[in-house]
Amino acid sequence: MNNRAWYSNFAKSIARMSGRPKTFALAAAVIVVWLVTGPLFGFSDTWQLVINTGTTIVTFLMVFLIQNTQNRDSEALQIKIDELIRATRGAHNALLDLEELEQDNLDEFRRRYQLLASEARKDLERGDQDTGSPEA
């Protein structure tokens, strides 16, 4: 297994585990233990530093793991949507891979679809159907 696949599998596993109730309970238990030990350590700076450092490290690492998982999930979803567009009769193939366009191009597509939605609402108000394709 190459490094990229190893990291991908590792990130997926950690992301799954981190979202489970048991993991939350474990994290909450760590906080409770830390709070209970406060009086034992006189609420010292070192006592506070332990929790601050621990949570900072965990948060820092989790950002990268979760981002990796989200990137993969988003990419898979985009591929599925692209396939639905490609396989749908009358769909605009120009919308394939839309997420790769610059913001100005996306804004133009959004304006076009907002106009279509506005026209469809007017059709509904007149009692007409709002189905069909724009070419019809």
N, C-alpha and C positions, 0 to 999 in steps of 0.2 A: 504494500500500500504506500503510495507516495505521500509526501508531507501535506499537500493540499487536501487530499482525501482524508488523511488522518485528522487534520485540523477541522475540517468540515464535519466529520462524524463526532469529534469531541465537542464542538460548539453546539451541535444539535442535541447531544446528550445532556450537556450542562443546561442549555435553555429549557429542555423538557423538565429536568429535575428541579430547576429553580422556580418553576411555576406550580409546583405541587404543594398541597396543603402541609405535608410533612416538612418540607423545606422551610416554609414560612414559620411553622411551629418551632423548628430547630433554631431559626434566626431569633425568634421571639424569646426562646429559652436562653440563648446566649446573652441577650440584653437583660433578662431578669437576673441571671447569674452575675452579670457585671454590676447591676444595681445593688444586689444583695451584698456583694463584696466591697461596696463603697465604704461602709463604716469600718470594715476590717483594715482598709488601707488609708483611712482618714480622708477619703475623698481627695487624695493627693493628685498632683499634676500628672504623675506617672500613671495613676489609675485612669484618669481621663484620656491620657495619650494612648493607652492601649485600645480603647474603643474607637477613638478617632482614627488612629492609624489602621486598625483592622477594617473598619467600614470603608475607609477611603480606598484601600487596596482592593477589597472585594468589588466595590462600585466601579473602580477603574477597569478591572479585568472584565467584569460583566458587560460593560458598555461594548467592548469589542466582540465578545461572544454573541451577545444578543444582536448586534448590528450585522454580524455575519449571517446569522439565522434569518433575520429580516430581509437582508439583501437577496438571499437564496429564495425565500418564499415569494418575494415581490417579483423576482425574475421568472419563477415558475408560473405565477399567476398571469404575468404579461404574456408568456408563451401560450398559455391556455386561452386567453382572450384573443390573441392573434389567430389561433387556430379556429376559434368560433367565427371571427370576422371572415377569415379565408373561406370557411366552409358554408357560410350563410349566403344564399342566393340574393343578389341585389345589394349586399353590403359593399361598402367602399374599401377597397384594398389599400387605398392611400392612408387609412387609419392604422394599418399594420405598423408596429414598431413606433407608434406615435410618441412614446415616452423618450425617444432619442432626439426629438426636435427641440429647437430653441424656444424659449418662452414666447417670443413674438408669434411664432407659428402656432404654438398651442393656443395662444389667446385668440387668434383668428379662427381656429377650429371651434373654440368655445363660443365665440360670437355667433358663428353659423348655427350651432346647435341650440343656442339660446333663442335665436330667431325662429327656428323650427318649433321649439317648445312653445313660444309665444303664439305662433300661428295655430298650433294644435289646440291650445286653450281657447282661442277665439272660435275655432271650429266646434269645439264642445259646447261653448256658450250658445252657438247658433243651432245646436242640436245635431250637428254633423259628427261623423266619426273622426277620430284622431289617429287612425291607423293608416298603414300604407308606407310607401317610400316616397322620398321627395321628388323622384323622377316621374311618379305616376300622375 
